[in-house]
Amino acid sequence: MMLSSDHAETVRATLPAVAAHGVEITGTFYDAMFAAHPELRNLFNQGNQANGEQRQALAGSVAAFAEHLVTPDSGVPFQQIMSRIAHKHASLGIRPEQYTIVGRHLLEAVAEVLGDAVTPEVHAAWSEVYWLFATLLIAEEARLYQEAACDPAAPYRTWRVVERRDEARDVISLVLAPADGGPVPAHRPGQYVSVAVTLPDGLRQPRQYTLSRATADGTAQITLRRVRGTDGAPDGAVSTYLFEHAAPGTELEVSAPFGDVVLPDEEDPLVLISAGIGITPAAAMIDRLADAGTGRPVLAVHADRSPDAHALRAQIADAGRRIPGFRQVTWYEEPGDAAGGEDVRHGLLDVAALDLPPKARVFMCGPLPFLRETRRGLLDAGVSDERVHYEVFGPDLWIR
């Protein structure tokens, strides 16, 4: 898609100002939209609203799209940004008519923050930017809904917890089965589902959780970490609720699987790098590869605080024994009583210390600072950027 030529010049001239005030604009936008449409609070993670991450992510995405439109050689990975947003929206049941609400409040926020600088010409130019972005997302989301046989007006299905398993300190796995007895939808390793719960204060909130192992026997598994607040921040509302209340027999509202960071159908060596609860996509990929009888080399690298915080160790160890080319390296900040026989190292993950296979495909998941540092190490080690894929839980601030 392209902007009309006169609007392109206007956007190019005003992009620095919009980008510089992006977080202020998106903050004003969310406040006004939720005041006018309080029902939309049920669609947005209010924890990410409170800590400002969602505002940063939206500001970064809009600025990145505008730069993509007016600077074709900018190098902005727009297709990746759009795909990631579309999958997240599909997991929440975002509908085309909601883009009209968002567009109105977002453009009003631009005018409120930038004041007299927003002339009719500037308003028209940024309106075109927004609707080009919205049109692309609506089309991509329609495709995803069709592929998943999902009605966005009713995106959730009732599932029942059939097993709860302690995995590590503050980490549990929930094994789920459809309450209607119907089939478990197919998914690709690395995908996630949205789980929506109604909290004690009446607010309905969705969160995304990776399907952490290959589906079998009519069940699916999610693994979640109880988020404990630090430095004055509150505990995670949904993770705490599930940790305290989810038990065999509990019914949960669960979306179809979505997510674009998935295991590719190829035979290149695979390197899976994770930290903390970011191990869940790697666990799902290893599980599926073991079930498929893969012959490709697989190197699993994980960083964690200590062995008792390391989730899904037993699942991965069992699957790894069924993969002839499987290797595992683990870094613990506090090794403690790490199991003998494992390649366990002390401190923080060091990419330079890894024996990376040539032509490897790399998947990473973990906190953003960890991902950025690991990516630098991979580039220094000669791994090309297009072979490095990442998943981050929460708003994607990678572009910043």
Disulfide bonds with the S-S distance in Angstrom:
none
